[in-house]
């Protein structure tokens, strides 16, 4: 059994942001933090006060997280980025709205006294009995993960303890966010006060300016006297909550958030549900209707259809039945369709499932297909415009030294460029038949033949091609061209000029996918200059589809291996800058060297070139921690460390320097998920480096010191290359089926009533009723299992609190 919290985040857009640049605009981007740990940075939208991002993320979180914060920043090339404002949302708020949060939220001013983080380790006790005056003793041991207030990337913290009008201060620990004091303070206990408080404050000492507040903890001494002693790590809180005078004047941020807490039971609990779904899919092989899948199609609402489709696709991928599942949906869709022009154009369960399947199974194919042409467009940054009403001559520049371009010059050059891009893309599509995953080829093959069987007349000869292109071009290739960042083809969004070029290219691909040049040119007559290229593209795309749907499982083994679906295997690769420590070797000024790093099934390997015969590797099961490194160590905020144990037992560390916070968190997530089942994971680590015979974070001199900060292996980003987790998908499907169980019961009652009136269909009706009865029984068993787990957890918590009180 495991508990999993997943937070869906969609950063939609902003509006009415304040001006931060001398140009009268701003260059906004967002930083997303989970409990003060930055995990996401959106793209910068240049020169706008109403940016649109439209970026989506799924973040896996530990159940102990408290807040998610969104910081809107203004990017500056020459100085530090300006902070515009922030939105903070507590876990309690997200939990109270299971349907999710969706709306505009005002940005608030950032108050330094509220921007606190970290924990402090305290031991508070009351001494003395009888005639001896009782003493209140506060022992300050250490702190961790304090806010960085100084320009050197650290702080100079000291502690101020207040009680009953008296104040004591500790010594200052220089340049550390992980200080250790081990200092005790004693106060005479005030027996008469009814609401006496002990205040423990942490401050950053500054020589010239005023000291910066780092956080505080308050204790009620009357409650403490009954317990005699209290010890532990306490989270630092803000000084006070202020009402900002800028509330509502810093602009707004539109967010969509949904927190989902799932208790995933052992696999054996989900086996009856997966078997029942698999039997429903397999029933069509025996000539029977897949009643359960059909009923799910009928009862799934438009709001939940995309999520349900994604869960079903991943579940059947894990069962090896995704091709059969999609075939069932194709048949159901064709049964309901009378007009071929509307086939697969609605957001039905079939359309959403096929869309999810292509994203899960075809992302590597998509990257290989579109990567070169998308990179070319980004690098060339040519001005392209076909619509005369949108041509801007100042953007186009000059054709020669003495002659400005005319509108017709711009359109003619734009047409030539688009024809060049389209020609390169179509050539790549034709060649891609040799490396398209075999499972995708087979799925398109069965779709092609199903449509051909349903519409055999000569007048519908194009329908079978359009059925394939409606998914391949309209729902997969074109959206990826228009938004390459959302499909992980580029790290940043395109600027306005490049976006327009991508949009025009995507329009051309959509027109080819629709296989109808006349309709497009009638709606947008300025596209007519591309008509010859589009007409040729339609012919090429038909050749590609015929080749794609002609694949056979009996083809040679090498081809099948090349076309196989890499799903369920953790794989990530790319160039990074690495530095490996050896003994007590102090890192040099620039210790990092460029390596090609690959994460495979059970190994992390790195080499100077790709590919290379000389490769170093680390066994993933031997990794003990994957964590971030303090910025002050290497002068970069995007450095991570991998700590592992050699066969001899010696502990080694590898440092990786990433280009951005997003790349850093992608590699952190990939490695943390690959090592999620390791048994020797460290509970604490050093976020600094061992230099000059001491740790830079906490100044401890023992190199084997256990660590001054706790590991954060619970925070990961969901990626398209993540391994399949069929237990989680089964749990999510169970949740959905439970929510529509009432609608299914009504359908079941109608079936039973119809059995008496329609004897001809009584066999099928009885089979459908039996299938639903089995489903309700399986859902009840899962409900009982979850109830038993909740009761066990409740008793465990009750026992814990009783022991604590004792």
N, C-alpha and C positions, 0 to 999 in steps of 0.2 A: 504494500500500500504506500502511496506517496501523495503528498499535498502539493498542488501546483497553482500558482497565481499568474495569470497572464493578463497584461494590460494592453488593450488595443488603443493606439494613439493615432489620430489623424489631425495634423496641423493644417488647417484649411487656408486661412487668410488673415490679414490684418487690415485695419482701416483707421483713418484719422491719426496716424502716427505724427509725432512732432518733428519739426525740421532740425536736423543735426549737422548738416553740411552747409558751406557757404554758397552752394549752388541752389539753395532753397528746397532741397529734398533730403532724402536719407537712403542708405543702402542696407536695409534690414535683413537680419537672419535670426534664427531661434536656436537657443541651447536648451536641451531638455535634461533635467537633473532628477535622479531618484535619490532622495535623502542626501543631497549635496554632491552626489557623484554624477559628473557629466557623462551621458551615454549617447546622445544624439546631437548633431549639428545639422541644421537644414542648409540648403543652398542660400546664397546671398541673392536677393532680388534688387537689382541696381536701379537707383534714381526713381524711387517711388515712395509715397506715403500710404499706399494701399496695396501691399504686396499680396500675391497669391502663391502659396507653396503647394498645397494638395499632396503633402507627403504622408505616407502611412507606415506605421511600424507596429510590430507585436513584440512586447518585451516580457520575458519570463522573469518573475520576481520572487524573492523569498517572502514567506507570509509575514515576516516581521517589518516590512517596509512601512514608512509612515506618510510621506508626501511625495508628490510629483510636481515639479516646478518648471515653468516655461519662462526663460529670460529672452526678451527681445533686445537685440544688440544692433548697433550701427557700425558697419565695417569701415575702417579707415586705413588707407595704405601707408601713411607716413607716421601716424601716432597710434596710441592704444585705442581699441574699439570703445565706442561710447555705449553706456547702458541706457536703454530707453525706459524699460519697466519690466515688470514680471507678473505672472499669474501663478499662484500656488493652490493646489487642490489636495486635500487630505484624503487618506485612505477611507476614513469614516464617511466622507461625502460620496466617494465612489461606491462604497458598499451599500449605502442607503438608496442608490439608484441602480438596481440591477439591469435596467434597460439601457443604461448608459447616460452620459452627459453630452449634450449637443447644443451649442449656442455661443453667443458672443459674451466675452468676459472682459471687463475693464482692466487695463494694466495699472498696477500700483507702483508708487515710487519705492525704490530700494533704500531702506533704512539700515545703515551700518550696524546699529544696535540690535537689529532683528536678524541679520545675516550671520547667524552663529551655527557652529557645527561641532561635532566631536563629543567625547565622553570623558568623564573624570572618575578615577578610582579612589573611593573614600572609605574610611572606617570611622564610624561615629559611635561613641559609647558613653554611658553614664556610670561614674565610679563613686563609691562611698556609701556607708550605711550608718544608721544610728546617729550618734552625736557628731560624727565627722561631717563637715559640710560637703555636700556632694559636688562632684566636678563633671563638667561636660568636656569630653576629649574628642577632638576632630583631627584625625590623622589623614593627611593628604599624601597619597602614594604616587600617583602618576596620572597623565592624561594622554589621549590619543586623537589623531585626526582633527587637530585644532585648525581654525581658519588661518589662512596665510595673509598677514596684514602688511608685511614689509616687501620692498622691491626685490629682495634677494630670494623670494619664494618661500619664506618661512616666517616665524614670529619669535619674539623674545618674551615668553609667557612667565607670569608670576601669579600667585594666588592671594586673594584678599578674603579673609574670613571675618564675618561680623556676627556678634551676638550680644544682646542686652547692652547696647551702647559702646561696646569695646570692639576694636578692629586690630587684627594682626595681618602681617604680610609675609609671604615666603621670599626666598631668594629668586632672582631672575635667571632663567635658563636661556642662554643665548642661542639664536638661530635653530630653533627646534619646534616642530609641531607635535612632537611626541616626548614631552618633558617628563623627567622623574624627579620628584622632590623628596619623598620619604620624610616629611616634616610633620610634627605634631603640635597642636595648639590646645591649650586648656583654658576653660572659662569656669567661673563660679556659677553653679546652676541656680537660676531664679525660680524658687519654689512657689512664689506668689502669682506669677504671671499665668494667664489662662491661654494666651495665644502667642507665646514667645516663638520666634523663628530664628533658625540658624541659616545664615546666608554664606554660600561659598561661591565667590566670583573669580573668574579667570580673566586676566588682562594682558595685553601686549604692551611691553615697556618701550617707550620712545624717548630718546635723549632730547630732541628739540621740540617736537609737537606733543599734543596731549596723548595720553595712553589710549589704546583702542580696546574696546570691550569685546571679549571673546565668548562670553556666556556665563550662566550662573545656575546654581541648584539651591532650592529652598527646602528646609526640613522643619516639620512641626515637632518641637521638642517634647510636648506633652504626650504625643503618640509614641515617641521614641522611648520615654521613660519606662513604659510597660514592657517594651521589648529588650531594654537594657543595651542592646548593641545592634548596629546595622552596618553591613559592609557590602560593597559591590560597585559595579560600573553604573554611573548615572549620566543620562544624556543632558548636555548643557542646553539651557533654554534662553530665550531672548530676555532683554532687560524689561521691556514693557511694550505693549502694543499701542502704536500711535496711529491717529487718524491722519492720513496724508492729505495735505492741501492740494495735491495734484490728482487726487482720485477722480477719474473720469476725464481728465484732460491730457492723458498720455496715450490715448487711443485704445483700441480694443483688439482682441485676438479671438478668432472663431476656432473652437476646438471641438473634436468629437472623441470621447473617451469611454471605454467600457472595461471594467475590471471583472474578471471571471476567476473565481476560486473553485478549483476542482479537486475532489478526493478521488484518485485513481486507484481502483481495487486491483488485486492480483489478476493475472490473465485468465485464470480458470473461471472467474466470475462472469467474464464477458464472452466466454466460449459459446454458450447457448444462443446469445444474441447474434454473434457473427455467423454461426451455423445457420440460423433461421434466415438471415439476410442472404447468405450464400445460396441456400436452397431455393429462395425466391428467384434469384438471378439464374440459377441453373435449371429451373423448371421449364424455361422456354426451349431448352435442348430436347426436352421430352414432349414438346408440342403443347405445353400448358402455359397459361397466362401467368406472368409474375405479379400476382395480386398485391403482395406487400409493397413492392416498389411502386406499383401503380397508385396504391393508396397514399403512399408518402408524397408522390407527385401531386395528388389532388389536395392534400391537407397542408402542404408547406406554403406559408405566406410569402409574399414578395419580399418583405423585410428580412426574412431569415433564409431565403433561397440560396444566396451565394455561399453563406457559411455552411449550410447543410450539404450543398453540392461539394464543397471542398472537403468536408469530413468524409463523405461517402467515397469520393475518389481516392483519398488516401487510405481508407479502410480496405477497399477492394484492390488497391495496388499491393497492399500488404498480404492480401489473400490470394493474389495472382489471378483475380477475376475482373480487373478493371475493363478489359476489352469486352467481356460478356455484359458487364453492367451498362456500359455506354451503348451497346447494341440494343439492350432492353429499352433504354430511353429513346434511341432513334426510332424504334418501332412504335412506341407510344406517341411520339411527336408526329410521325407520319400518319398514324391512325386518325389524329385530330385535324390534320391539315388537308384542306380541299383546294386551296389556291397556292400553287407552287412558288409564286413570287414572295409569299410570306414565310416560307419554310425556314425554320431556325433563326428568324429575325427577332422574335420576342425573347424576353428574359425568362424563358421556361427553365425547368430543372435540367432538361437536356442541354440547352445552350450554356447554362452556368456550369454544369458538370464538365462539358467538353472544354470550356474556357479554363477551368481549374486544372484539368488534366494536362493541357498544353503547357501551362505555367509550371506545373510540378515536373512533368516528364521531358519538356522540351527547352528548358532554359539554356542548357549548354549548347544545344543546336542553334537557338536564337542568337546567342553571343557570337558563335562562330560565323553565322550567316550575316548578321548586321554590324558586327564590330568594325570591320574595315571601312564600310561606307559611312557609318555614323562618325567615326574618328576623322575621316577625310573632310566631312562637312564642318565639323568643329574646328579643325585646324586651318582650313582655307578661309572661313569667315567671309565668304563672298556675299555681296548684296544681290538678292534674288527676289524679283517681284513681277508677276504677270498681270495683275489687276491694275489697269490704268488709273483708277481712282485712288490707288494707294502708293503709286510710284512717287518717291521723294528723290529728286535729282541731287540734293546735297548729300544724301546718304550714298548715292552711286559713285560720286567723285568724278574725275575727269577721264576721258578716253585718251587724250593726248596732252601735250604740253600746252597748246594754245586753244583747244576746242573742248567745250563742255558737252557732255552727253545729252542727247534729246531723250524724250520719253520712249520713242520707238527703238532707240539704241539700247536702252536699259532692258526693255522687254525682249528684244532679240537676243541679247547676251544671256538674260535669265533663262530663256527657252533653251538655249544651247547648253547651259550648265545643268538644268534639270534633266534634259535628255541624256547628258553624260552620266549623271547620278543614277537615273532610272536604268540606263543600259548596264551599268556596273552591277546594280542590285539584281536585275533580272538574270544576268549571267551567273551571279552567285546563287540565286534560287535554283537555277537549272542544275548547277554542279552539286547542290546540297542533297540531292536524292541519294548520293553515295554514302552520306554520313548521317542522314536523318535516322533517329532511333527506330529500330525495327518495330517496336510496339506502337509508335505513332503511325508508321506506314500501314500496319495491319488495321489499326482503328479507322484510318481514312479509307482503307480498302473496303471494309464492311459498310461504312457510311455510303460510299460511292455505289456499291451494289444494291443496298437497301433502297436508295432513292431511285436507282434505275428500274428496280422491280415495281416500285409504286407509280412511277411516271414513265411508262414504256413508249408512249406515243412520240413520233418524230418531232412534233411541235415542241416537245419538252426536252429535246436532246441536250440543252445547255444546263438543265436543272441539276444534274448529278455533279457537274463541274462547280456550279455556284454553291452547292451544299458544302463542298470541300473548302472553297475560297471564303465562304462566309465565316468560317472559323480561322483558317490559316491566315488570310489577309486582313479581314475586317476586325477580328477579335484578338489577333496575336501580333502579326508583323506591323500593321499600321499603328496601333497604340504604342508599340515599342519605339517606332520611328518618331512619333510626336512627343513622347515623354521618355527619353532614354534613361534618365536617372531612376525613374520608378521601376524600370526593368533591369537595373544594375549595369547598364551599358556605359554610363558615365557617372563620375562622382558628383558633378555639379549640374544644375539646370543650365540650359542654353540661354544666351542673351537674346534680346529681341530680334536681332538680325538672323541669327542661326535658327531661332524658333520658327521664324517665317519660312525659311528654306525647308526645314523639316516638315512643316505643315503642308507645304505645296507638294513635297515628295510623297507624303502620306496620302494626300488627296489622289494623286496619280495612281498609287497602289490600290486604293479603294475602288477607283474607277475600273482598273484592270480586274479586281476581284469581283465586281458586279457584272463584268463582261458586257457592258453596255456603254459605248462612247457617246451615243446620241443624247441620252438623258443628262449626262454630266455636262455636255457642251451647251445644252439648252438652258440649264440652270446657271451655269457659269461660263458664258461664251468666251471669256478670255483664256479658257483652258484649251481652246481649239488648236492652238499652235502645237500642243503635245499629242494631238489625235493620232498622227502616224506612229509615234513611238508607243502610244497606248494600244493601238490596234495590233502592232507587232508583239507587244507584251502579252496581250490576250492569247495569241497563238502560242507563244513560248510557255505561258502558264498552263495551257491545256496539255502541251507535251510533257511538262513537268509532272502534272497530276497523273497522266497515264503511266508514266514511269514509276511514280510513287506508289500507285495502287496495284502495280504489277509485281510487287515483291513477293517472294516465296520463301517459306521457312526452310526449304531444301537448298537455298543458296549456300555457297561455300562458307566454311566456318570463319574464315578471316573477315569476310564481309559482315557476318552476323555479329562478330565480336566488335567490329568498328561501329556498327549501328546499334549496339545494345543500349539499354536504358540504365544509366548510372543513377539509381534511386535507392536510398537507404544506406548509402556509403558516404561517410564524412570525407569530403575532399575540398581543399582550399589551397590555392597556390598564388604566388606573386613575388615581386622583388621587394626586399626589406633591407634595412641597414642593421647589421648584427654586431654584437661585441660579447665575447665569452670571457669570463673571469678565470684566472688560473692562480690557485693558492691565494696569496695576498697581493697580487699585482694590482697596483693602483691604475685606474683608467686614465688614459692620456687625454689631451685636449680634444682630439677627434678620434676616438677609439673605434668608431663604427665603420664597417666595410659592407659593400653591397653584395647581397647573396640572393639566390633564388630559393624561396622557402616553399615546401609542400607538406600538407597534412594529408596522409593517407589513412588507411583503416586503423593501423596501430603504430604508426611511425611519423615523427616529424623529421624531415630531412632538409638539408640546405647545402648549396654548392655555389661556386662563383659564377657559373654559367648554366644555361639551360639548353639542352641536357648536358650532363657532365658525368664522366666516369669516376671522378674523385668527389665523393659525397659524404658528408658527416650526417649522423642521425641520432635521434633521441627516441627511446622507446616510450610511447605514450603512457603505458601502465606505470612507468617509474616516475612520472611527473607528480610532484607533491603540491605545487602551487603555481597559479598563473595570475599575476597581479600587476597593477600599475606602479610606476616609479615616480618619486617626487621630482617636480620640475627643476629644482635647484641642482640636482645631481648631474645632469647632462645639458642643462639649458634648454630642454624641450619638455613640453607638457604631454607629449604623445609617446613616451617610452614605457614598455612593459617588460616584465621579467618572467622567465620560466625557471623554476627551481625543481631539480630532480636529483635522484640518488643514483650513483654509479653502482656497479656490481660489488665494488669494494666497500660500499657503505658511505663513501665520501660524497658530500653534497656539492653540486655544481649549479651555477647560475648563467643563463644566457639572456642578454638584453637585446630587445628588438625596438628600433626606432621607426615609427610610422609617420606618414605624411600628414595625417589629420586625426581629429578625435573620432571620426566615423571609421576610418581604417583601423585605428587602434581598437575600437570596440568590436569591430567585425572579427579581428584576429583573437581578441580576448574571448568572445563568445564561441568561436569555432573550437578553440583549444579547451575551454571549460566544458563544453558539451562532449568533446572527445574523451575527456578525462573524468566524466561525471560518475563513473563506476569504480574509480580508483579507490583502493582501500587505505592508502597511507597519506591521505590529504592532510596538509598542515592546517592547524586552527589559527595560527598567527604567523606573521612574517615581518620582515623589515622593509618598509617602503623606500628606504635610502640605500646607499652603497657603503661597502666597507672600505674606508679610505683613511690613510694616515693612522692606522692601528685603532680605528674606532668606527662605529656606525654613524653615518651623517644624520640619521633621523633622530635617534635618541641618545647619541654620544656614549653608548655602552662600548667598552673595550673588548669584551669577549666576543670573538667572531662566531662562536657557537651559541650565542644568546638566542633564546627561542623566538624572539620577535616582539615588537612593540605595537603592532596593529593586527586586528582580526582580518582573516581572509574573507573575500567577497565573491565566492564562486557561485553564488545563487543568482546573480544578475546576468542575463544573457539576452541577445537579440535573436528573434526568429528569422532564419534565412531560408532561401529557396532550396539550398543544398542540404538542409538538415535531414538526418535519418528519419525514416518513418517510425511513428510511435502508434501502433495499431490499438494499444490499450487506451491511450488518450482519445483517439478518434472514436472508439467504441463508446467511451464514457460520454463524449459530446453528442453522439447520436442517441444514446439513451436519454440524455437530458432533453433533446428535441422531441423524441417520441413521447416522453412523459408529458411534455407541454401540449401535444396535440392528441393526447389519448382520448379526451372527451369527444373530439370530432371523429375519431376512429370508431369509438363505441356507437355513436349515432349511425355511422355508415354500416356497422355490423348489425344493428337492429333492423335497418332497412333491408339488408340482405335476407335476414331471417323471415321478415314479413313477405318478401317477394318469393320465397321458396314455395309457398303454397299456391301462389298465383301463376308461376311460370315453371311448370314441371320440366320443360325442355332444358332449362339451364340449372336444374337442381343439383347436378353433380358438381358443376363448377362453383355454384353458390355455396354448397356444403364445404367444398375444399377451401374456399375463401374464408368462410366463417371459422373453420378449424384453424386456419393459419393465423387469423386474428386472435383466436382464443389462446393459441400458443404464445403469441407475442405478448398479450396482456399478462400471461403467467410469468414470462421471462422478465418483463418490466417490474412486476411485483416482487420477484425474487431479488432483483437488483436493488429495489427500494428497501427491502428488508435488510440486505447486506449493508447498505449505507447507514440505515438506522442503527444497526448493531455497532458499526464503527463510531458513529456519533456518541452513542451511549458509553462505549468504552473510553472515548476521549473525555467525556464529561466526568466519568468516575475517576479517571487518571488525574484530571485537573483538581477535582475535589480533594483527592488524597494528598496532592501536592500542597494545596493551601492549608489543609489541616496540619500537615507536617511543619509547614512554615510557621503557623500560629503556635504550635507546640515548642 
